[in-house]
Amino acid sequence: MSRITVIGGTGYAGSAIVAEAAARGHQVTAFSRSAPDAPVQGVTYVQGDAADETALSEVVAGADVVVGALAPRGPLTGSYRDVYRTIGSLAAAQKAPLFIVGGFSSLRPAAGAPRFVTDLSHAPAEYHQEMITVAALVVDDLPATPETLDWVFVSPAGQFGSHSPGERRGEYRIGDDVAVQPDGGGAISGADYALGVVDLIEKGDRHRAHVNLAY
Ligand SMILES: NC(=O)c1ccc[n+]([C@@H]2O[C@H](COP(=O)([O-])OP(=O)(O)OC[C@H]3O[C@@H](n4cnc5c(N)ncnc54)[C@H](OP(=O)(O)O)[C@@H]3O)[C@@H](O)[C@H]2O)c1
């Protein structure tokens, strides 16, 4: 059993990770500004703003593992990368590995090929900034952190998201920074993405690594 703090634990990705981790007997704390509509039994929900370092440090304190499931939307649009810098520092001080819910566009179609984010002409313009911001974490920010931060950036399939929650199949494939399903991006349900993330947490065999999950 691990003590797992999920920052953004009431959102689409975060709530699936919270549910999966709690179902496996982990002690889970979910942090977000609002209380959830459907709380998971046994989970501790803490309300606060990720822009508030004191609030963040309180939920990271005592955690064995930290999961970041924030999205660069609304008030976090401009501060998302700074907030993750703070979360990374707090996790490193706590010696807790940090697992981040990433995006598909930071992946590559083939080994050594440019990442999808270098040509977003396939994606609706309204999502471009979000894709660029999330990708910047794994392209620039995380590799530049001190080695004391153990991070894993987990990109989902292209068709992952609240618009297509899908169902639990109990399966997924895992890749590194080359998309498991490059053509069309593939899919993965919220539940199976969470299954993969909690498997990664429990195995603990990836370090300062970019991985991706898809069917
Ligand atoms: N196919 C893809 O590549 C794909 C698709 C979807 C998502 N994603 C990525 O997955 C990640 C998560 O996305 P999502 O769709 O799960 O997001 P979401 O549903 O919007 O969830 C965001 C979570 O963060 C919390 N939050 C937002 N601002 C906060 C703040 N200032 N302080 C504390 N908590 C805050 C939200 O709760 P409150 O609002 O109550 O605070 C919520 O729990 C993002 O990085 C996104 O880019 C990738």
PDBQT file of the ligand as one rigid body, heavy atoms in Angstrom, charges set to zero:
ROOT
HETATM    1  N1  LIG A 301      -5.517  12.776 -25.944  1.00  0.00    +0.000 N 
HETATM    2  C1  LIG A 301      -4.776  13.552 -25.173  1.00  0.00    +0.000 C 
HETATM    3  O1  LIG A 301      -3.597  13.782 -25.425  1.00  0.00    +0.000 OA
HETATM    4  C2  LIG A 301      -5.392  14.155 -23.933  1.00  0.00    +0.000 A 
HETATM    5  C3  LIG A 301      -6.787  14.244 -23.813  1.00  0.00    +0.000 A 
HETATM    6  C4  LIG A 301      -7.306  14.788 -22.627  1.00  0.00    +0.000 A 
HETATM    7  C5  LIG A 301      -6.458  15.239 -21.631  1.00  0.00    +0.000 A 
HETATM    8  N2  LIG A 301      -5.129  15.151 -21.814  1.00  0.00    +0.000 N 
HETATM    9  C6  LIG A 301      -4.223  15.667 -20.783  1.00  0.00    +0.000 C 
HETATM   10  O2  LIG A 301      -4.555  15.119 -19.520  1.00  0.00    +0.000 OA
HETATM   11  C7  LIG A 301      -4.357  16.080 -18.510  1.00  0.00    +0.000 C 
HETATM   12  C8  LIG A 301      -5.582  16.165 -17.628  1.00  0.00    +0.000 C 
HETATM   13  O3  LIG A 301      -6.691  16.489 -18.444  1.00  0.00    +0.000 OA
HETATM   14  P1  LIG A 301      -8.187  16.249 -17.970  1.00  0.00    +0.000 P 
HETATM   15  O4  LIG A 301      -9.018  16.278 -19.201  1.00  0.00    +0.000 OA
HETATM   16  O5  LIG A 301      -8.254  15.082 -17.054  1.00  0.00    +0.000 OA
HETATM   17  O6  LIG A 301      -8.438  17.592 -17.150  1.00  0.00    +0.000 OA
HETATM   18  P2  LIG A 301      -9.728  18.009 -16.298  1.00  0.00    +0.000 P 
HETATM   19  O7  LIG A 301     -10.824  17.009 -16.443  1.00  0.00    +0.000 OA
HETATM   20  O8  LIG A 301     -10.010  19.429 -16.647  1.00  0.00    +0.000 OA
HETATM   21  O9  LIG A 301      -9.208  17.903 -14.797  1.00  0.00    +0.000 OA
HETATM   22  C9  LIG A 301      -8.351  18.872 -14.252  1.00  0.00    +0.000 C 
HETATM   23  C10 LIG A 301      -8.257  18.611 -12.759  1.00  0.00    +0.000 C 
HETATM   24  O10 LIG A 301      -7.396  19.626 -12.198  1.00  0.00    +0.000 OA
HETATM   25  C11 LIG A 301      -8.118  20.333 -11.188  1.00  0.00    +0.000 C 
HETATM   26  N3  LIG A 301      -7.653  21.718 -11.209  1.00  0.00    +0.000 N 
HETATM   27  C12 LIG A 301      -7.740  22.625 -12.203  1.00  0.00    +0.000 A 
HETATM   28  N4  LIG A 301      -7.199  23.793 -11.833  1.00  0.00    +0.000 NA
HETATM   29  C13 LIG A 301      -6.750  23.606 -10.563  1.00  0.00    +0.000 A 
HETATM   30  C14 LIG A 301      -6.087  24.442  -9.633  1.00  0.00    +0.000 A 
HETATM   31  N5  LIG A 301      -5.778  25.708  -9.915  1.00  0.00    +0.000 N 
HETATM   32  N6  LIG A 301      -5.772  23.923  -8.425  1.00  0.00    +0.000 NA
HETATM   33  C15 LIG A 301      -6.093  22.654  -8.096  1.00  0.00    +0.000 A 
HETATM   34  N7  LIG A 301      -6.702  21.811  -8.948  1.00  0.00    +0.000 NA
HETATM   35  C16 LIG A 301      -7.025  22.286 -10.164  1.00  0.00    +0.000 A 
HETATM   36  C17 LIG A 301      -9.577  20.189 -11.574  1.00  0.00    +0.000 C 
HETATM   37  O11 LIG A 301     -10.467  20.382 -10.472  1.00  0.00    +0.000 OA
HETATM   38  P3  LIG A 301     -11.008  21.853 -10.078  1.00  0.00    +0.000 P 
HETATM   39  O12 LIG A 301     -11.413  22.517 -11.357  1.00  0.00    +0.000 OA
HETATM   40  O13 LIG A 301     -12.133  21.571  -9.139  1.00  0.00    +0.000 OA
HETATM   41  O14 LIG A 301      -9.870  22.527  -9.418  1.00  0.00    +0.000 OA
HETATM   42  C18 LIG A 301      -9.581  18.751 -12.011  1.00  0.00    +0.000 C 
HETATM   43  O15 LIG A 301      -9.556  17.890 -10.876  1.00  0.00    +0.000 OA
HETATM   44  C19 LIG A 301      -3.999  17.374 -19.210  1.00  0.00    +0.000 C 
HETATM   45  O16 LIG A 301      -2.621  17.558 -19.183  1.00  0.00    +0.000 OA
HETATM   46  C20 LIG A 301      -4.430  17.170 -20.615  1.00  0.00    +0.000 C 
HETATM   47  O17 LIG A 301      -3.695  17.884 -21.546  1.00  0.00    +0.000 OA
HETATM   48  C21 LIG A 301      -4.576  14.614 -22.923  1.00  0.00    +0.000 A 
ENDROOT
TORSDOF 0
